[in-house]
Amino acid sequence: MIIETSAWGSKEITVEQIYRFEKGIPGFEDETEFALLPMEDGPFFYLQSLKQGALSFLLTDPFIFFPAYEFELGTGDAAELGIGEHIFVRCIVTLHEEIEQSSMNILAPIVFNPSNRKSKQVVLHNSAYQTRYPLWAADTTQESASIEGGL
C-alpha cells in the first residue's frame, strides 16, 4: 500500500505497520488509522495518518529516555485494546529549536497491540507524570525518584 506523507512524499507501507485507533487520538478523533514508521537511525518513529499526509506525530520508546517509567493500564483500556501477551508503548515527542529543550508526553502514552493492530493513547489520571518530560534530562535518577510512586 502507498500513502502520502508530508515528510517523505509517497511511502510504501505494509499492513503490519497500520494501527487502528477506535476513538482516534485526543484532538484528532476523526483520524482512526495510522502507520507506524520507524526512522532508520535512532529510537524514533513517525505515526502517520493514512487520511491526511500532513498529519503525523514523532514518537519514541519512553523506556530508553526514562528507564523507571511505569504505569498500570486500566482494565477498560486493556479490554478495548484486546491486550494479550505482547504490547509496546511509545510517547509523543515535541521537538524544539534548541534540541536539548525537546520533550515527550509521558502522561499520555500510546499503547500498541501488534497482534490485532489496535492502539490507543491512554491518559494517565491521578499521575505525577507530565506532558513535557525532558527528552534529555540532565539527571534522570533524581527526576525518576521525584515522581516515583505517582502511579
DAFEN-V430661 format. One record per backbone hydrogen bond with DSSP energy under -0.5 kcal/mol. NH is the residue of the N-H (numbers start at 1). CO is the residue of the C=O. Records with the same first field share a line. If there is no record, write none. Layout:
# DAFEN-V430661
NH=CO + CO
This chain:
# DAFEN-V430661
3=11
5=9
6=53
9=5
11=3
13=1
17=14
18=15
19=34
20=117
21=32
22=20
24=21
25=28
28=25
31=28
32=30
34=19
35=48
36=17
37=35 + 46
38=36
39=44
42=40
45=59
46=37
47=57
48=35 + 46
49=55
50=33
53=51
55=52
56=54
57=47
59=45
60=91
61=43
62=60
64=61
65=61
66=62
69=66
73=71
78=74
79=75
80=76
81=77
82=78 + 79
83=78
87=85
88=112
90=110
91=60
93=58
94=103
95=93
99=97
101=98
102=99
103=94
104=133
105=92
106=104 + 130
107=130
110=90
111=109 + 120
112=88
113=118
114=112
116=113
117=113
118=113
119=20
120=111
122=109 + 120
123=121
124=107 + 122
125=123
133=104 + 130
135=102
136=102
137=134 + 135
143=139
144=140
145=141
146=142
147=143
148=144
150=147
